[in-house]
């Protein structure tokens, strides 16, 4: 049987060696762990980590809105968001470490991996947008950036509520409603982006066009990443209801 490109051939993995999940989508052999860690369900650990991650993403979104609303003390505000992104990386790493030493998990391992990656992507794009505003040296933000940043903020607030609800999925409909709202907000972001690009191309400064277009698009991608996270949460709600 032909092996998929980039995969680990099944014959090369010893039967007594479990496979390790990686945040980069790759796999390696994980170190043996105690039988107690493998057999005791780690429900609380994973849900606590997801709650922390979701809360951090929400906080970063508020910092982004503050940056766009009041474009002063930019370097310090961007640094604060950058530190949150580093904190998010640490939480994501902890989720993967827990996943690699836990045999019985509250959700499917692939679901835990996808949700951790999706939330981390949202935080990455919030930080990336702030970094672009600083590094491009723009003098001021505009109404389009303001609208997009607030759509990101509204989206992650919905995500946080959905993440809290997966701890005990009694009402999957409530999670689904949050996810539908995130999808609606992403569609609004598409419209704002289209209007913003149309307007910026009516100006005569090519350098400003390049800078602003890139920032607009980065903000819109952040809402795309929110939608990706919402889709993961929706799948979890359906599968475990």
C-alpha positions, 0 to 999 in steps of 0.5 A: 500500500502506498504511503501518503506523502509526509506521513509516518509509515505504519511499519516504522512505528513500534506497536507499543509506542503511542503517537504524539499530537503536535500543534503543527499538525505533525506526529511523533512518538510520545514518551511513556506516561504513568498508567494513572495519567492515561486512565483517569479522565482529564475532563476538567483540565482540558475545559479549564484550558479552553476557558482560559484560552477563550478568555485570553482571545476576548481580552486581546480583542478588546485591546485591539479595539482600544488600539483602533479607537485610540491610536496613541501609545501604539508601541505599548498597546501592541506590546500588550497584545503581543504578550497575550499572543505569547500567553496563548502559545503557552496555553496551546502548548499545554493543551497538546501536552495534556493531550499527549499524556491522556488516554481517556479524553472528554472529547475526541483527540482530533476535536481537542487539537482542532479547537486549540489550533483554531483559537490560537489562529484567531489570537495570532491574527489579532496580534498580526494586525496590531503588529502591522499597524505598528510596523507600517507606521500608519498615522491613524486608523479609520472607520473601516478598521474600527468596524472590522476590529469590533466585528472580531471582538463580537465574534470572539465573545460569541466563541467564548460563550460557546467554549464555556458550553462544551463543558457540559453539552446539555443544550447543543442548540445554544452552542449552535446559535452562537456559531451561527452568529459568528458566521453572520458576523463574518459575512458582515466583515466580508462586506466591510472589507469589500467597501473598504478596498473599494474606497481605498483604491479611489485614493492616490497614495499607492503606499497608503493603499498597500498598507491599509489594504493589508491591514483590512485583509488581516482583520477580515481573516481574523473573522474567518478564523473565528468562523473556523473555530465556530465550525469546530465547536458546532461539530463538537456540539452535534457529535456529543449531544 
